[in-house]
């Protein structure tokens, strides 16, 4: 199942507290960058971020973006813009 355009637009709106967020399409899914750092993506209508030491404190569950891929953290509270901003910044610090 590919990510819907509506879900992608919703996630980008939720990330609008951050400047320099870019989104690139990849095979029906979307890669997310902050200040040119690839920190995660939108896969099957799920926001996933890379697993790094600096974001483990958020106790997010691990999920695979697609079969055979390394696990990533699922961001479940996508309605909390402040928390999303914090998670992205902390993830990028660890990359």
Backbone torsions as a table, in degrees:
resi	resn	phi	psi	omega
1	UNK	NA	125.7	178.6
2	UNK	-85.9	159.4	178.0
3	UNK	-73.4	138.1	178.4
4	UNK	-77.7	151.6	177.5
5	UNK	-60.8	-37.2	-179.4
6	UNK	-64.0	-42.1	179.3
7	UNK	-66.8	-41.4	177.8
8	UNK	-58.9	-47.3	-179.8
9	UNK	-62.5	-38.6	178.0
10	UNK	-62.2	-46.9	-179.9
11	UNK	-62.6	-43.1	178.3
12	UNK	-62.0	-37.1	176.0
13	UNK	-65.0	-40.2	179.4
14	UNK	-66.6	-25.1	-179.9
15	UNK	-92.4	11.7	-173.2
16	UNK	-72.5	-3.7	173.4
17	UNK	-75.9	-12.4	179.5
18	UNK	-105.4	130.9	171.4
19	UNK	-80.0	158.2	173.3
20	UNK	67.5	31.8	170.0
21	UNK	-86.6	128.6	174.6
22	UNK	-125.7	154.8	-175.6
23	UNK	-133.2	127.8	179.0
24	UNK	-122.5	130.8	178.7
25	UNK	-70.6	142.0	177.3
26	UNK	-150.3	103.5	173.7
27	UNK	51.9	48.4	177.6
28	UNK	85.7	-4.4	178.8
29	UNK	-121.2	-176.2	-175.2
30	UNK	-139.1	131.8	174.7
31	UNK	-91.9	140.7	-178.8
32	UNK	-115.1	134.7	-179.8
33	UNK	-125.4	143.9	171.6
34	UNK	-126.0	120.6	-175.0
35	UNK	51.7	43.3	179.1
36	UNK	67.1	16.0	176.5
37	UNK	-105.3	121.5	177.1
38	UNK	-71.8	110.8	-176.7
39	UNK	-110.4	-16.8	-177.9
40	UNK	176.4	-157.4	-178.9
41	UNK	-169.9	175.4	176.7
42	UNK	-112.3	116.0	-176.0
43	UNK	-128.4	123.6	178.0
44	UNK	49.7	47.6	-179.6
45	UNK	56.7	40.1	174.5
46	UNK	-133.7	138.2	173.8
47	UNK	-91.5	117.2	-179.6
48	UNK	-120.7	142.9	176.5
49	UNK	-124.3	154.3	178.9
50	UNK	-63.0	149.1	178.2
51	UNK	-87.4	120.1	176.0
52	UNK	-139.2	162.1	-178.5
53	UNK	-58.5	-34.3	-174.2
54	UNK	-74.0	-13.7	178.7
55	UNK	-113.1	5.2	179.5
56	UNK	-67.8	-21.9	-178.2
57	UNK	-66.5	-14.0	-179.3
58	UNK	-85.3	-4.0	176.5
59	UNK	51.8	47.1	178.2
60	UNK	-84.9	152.9	179.8
61	UNK	-82.6	150.8	178.5
62	UNK	-87.2	137.8	173.9
63	UNK	-143.0	158.6	177.0
64	UNK	-97.1	130.7	179.4
65	UNK	-65.2	-33.7	177.6
66	UNK	-160.6	164.9	-176.4
67	UNK	-58.7	130.1	178.1
68	UNK	87.9	-3.3	-178.8
69	UNK	-88.9	159.2	173.6
70	UNK	-66.4	148.6	178.3
71	UNK	-66.8	154.6	176.6
72	UNK	-134.1	168.3	176.2
73	UNK	-88.9	135.8	175.6
74	UNK	-87.3	124.6	174.9
75	UNK	-90.8	110.2	-175.4
76	UNK	-90.5	-36.2	-176.7
77	UNK	-87.3	70.9	-175.6
78	UNK	-80.6	-5.1	178.6
79	UNK	-86.4	-13.5	-178.5
80	UNK	-94.5	95.0	-176.0
81	UNK	-61.9	-38.4	179.9
82	UNK	-64.3	-42.9	178.6
83	UNK	-65.6	-41.9	177.9
84	UNK	-58.8	-45.3	178.6
85	UNK	-57.6	-46.7	-179.6
86	UNK	-62.3	-44.6	-179.8
87	UNK	-62.1	-43.9	179.5
88	UNK	-63.2	-47.1	-179.7
89	UNK	-61.4	-46.0	-180.0
90	UNK	-65.3	-38.7	177.9
91	UNK	-62.6	-46.2	-179.2
92	UNK	-65.8	-32.5	176.0
93	UNK	-60.1	-35.1	-177.0
94	UNK	-84.4	-7.0	-177.8
95	UNK	-93.7	NA	NA
